[in-house]
Amino acid sequence: MLNPEGPRPGAGSSDPALIFAALGDRTRLSLLDKLGHGQALSIAKLSSDTRLTRQAITKHLHVLESAGLVASLRVGRESRFAARRDAFDAARTYLDRVAAQWDDALSRLRVFVEQDGAG
């Protein structure tokens, strides 16, 4: 089971700034792509086809975990990581809200321009 208590204290699973900052790195995006298939993977597996060290992969995974994008679990002596869909849903909700605000602003601008042009 993945981190049943949810993200650890201080993890910003619903903080859009932490989520988007974590997503702003190619290596972390690549890790999320590997984890996006729904299977929890070890650090060894995540680093197997890259030139990055396990230590570097671990640092990136901790950034993703702090943002609430991945959860870790212990299996014997190793840690495995899996993507957390709820964090992506929170990011999508935020983007949908921003998009709706822009749509509303553009609609008001269109009405204003059309009224100005008719007068």
N, C-alpha and C positions, 0 to 999 in steps of 0.2 A: 504494500500500500504506500502511496506517495504522501509523505509529510502530512498526516491526517489533521494536524492542527492548522493547516494552511501555511502561508509564508511565515518565516520566523519574525519575531518582533523587530520593528524597524524596517521591514521589507515593504517597499512601496507598491504593492500589487495594484492599487487603484490610482496611483499618482502618475498622470500622463507624462509629466516631465521626466521621471525616472524611467518609465517605459520607453519613451522615444529616445532618450539619451543612450539607453542600453542598445536600442536597435540601430543606433548611428555608427555602427562599426561592422565592417565586412566580415571579420572573423566571427563575431557573435551572430551575424545573420546566417553565416554558413553553419554554425553549430545548431541554430534553430531549425535550419532546413533539414539537417540530419535527424533532429529530434522530432520533426513534424510528422513522422510516420507512426507515432504513437507508442513506440517501444522505448523503454528506459535503457540508456546506454552508459557504459562505463567510460571513464576518462581515457583508458587505454584504447577502447574502440573508437572514441571520438577523435583521438589523435593519430590513429593508424595511417590515414592517407593524407597527412599534412606534414609540413616541415616544422611545425610548431612543437615545442616541448610539452610534455604533460603539465609542467608547472604553468606554462602560458595558457594552456587550455583551461586549467583549473581557475586561474585568475579571471578569465572571460566568463566561465560558468558562474563564478561567485557574483559578478556584476549582473548577470542575467537572473540569478536567484534573488539578489537584493531588490531587483525591480519587480520580482514576482512572476517572471516569465518562465522560469523553470523551477522544479522542485527536485530535491535529492532524497534518496533513500539508501540505507545501508544494506548491502547483501554480503554477508560474511565480512571480509576485510576491505571490500571495495565500495565506493560510492557510485551510484548510478543516478543519472539525471533524465528527467522527462519534461517535455513542454507542458505548460499549464494553460489550457484553453481559456479559462476565465480571465486571465490577464489580457489576452488578445481580444476577448469580447469587450473588456473595459476600454481598451484603446480604440476599438471600432466604434463604440458608443460615443466616445469623446470626439472622434473624427466626424461622425454623423451629426453631432450637435453643432460643430463648427461649420460643417457644410450647409446645414439648415440656416444658420445665421447668415452666411454669405448669400444663399439663395434668396432669403428674405430681403437683404440689403439690395441685391441686384434687381429684384422685383420692384422695390420702392423707387429705385433709380429709373427703371424703365417707365414706370407710371409718370414720374416727374418729367422725364424727357418728352414723353408722348403728349403730356398736357401742355408743356412749354411750346412744343412745335405746333400744336393745334391753335394756340392763342395768338 
